[in-house]
Amino acid sequence: MPINFTQIIKDSFHFMQNEKRNIIILCALYFFADIIMVLLQSAILPNEIVVSLSNNQISSAISEEQGINLVTFFFLKQFIYIFISAWCLVTIHQISLRQFSTVLQSFSSTLKRIWGALLLSFLIFIPILVGLTEAMIAIQQKVQPSIISLFAIIIGIGLYVRLCLAPVHYLLTDAGISASAKITWRAAMGRVSVLFIFCLLIYVLVPLAESFLISLSSNAIMALITGIIAALINVFALVVTYRFYTLFIAKA
């Protein structure tokens, strides 16, 4: 029986309606993470870099220290949002199993598995990263990217799609890193197209929706409203991810 994305989305809406109190808590985690990132951005990056980031333009004339600060901020931002996503996903898992008591309990469970999930996420992203890095260097040098970079990106996307649920499986079970990769790899056999649709929904449409909301943040009030909506979208995406994961693995 094929996976019905429409039904998954409906079930996710019902879950959020039935768990309003807990969903508000999860949205608050994302919202406060956004506030923390704004504060860190102001503390780490100079104002001219912040303005460049808001305009999606990075000057090639930035100093070495500014470049280090920018890279530090980027990785810190990624870690914070990945951890918040993992924390929310573990909480959703515990709620679904009727094992949830407090967010502190799910926080403790997340801490035990986050490093392996991070390692898995990084490993499956390496081919894409290599291809993109080579392509960006070529573009900066005003030469055509090599066929190797294109090949690495294509292979990397295929690998990422096939193993995208491996970090989720590691996070929510007692399986090791290698076992999580093997289980999700076997589960994907003959069903890569389903995973591709899932990746489009979660890793393309959701970020596009967030970018659109950010573009509407013209003042403090709009920033507050769009921040709340973005948090709600992220939590909904995690509920969909959990529903999809449980069905996908169960049907393997």
Order of alpha helices (4+ residues) and beta strands (2+ residues): alpha-alpha-alpha-alpha-alpha-alpha-alpha-alpha-alpha-alpha-alpha
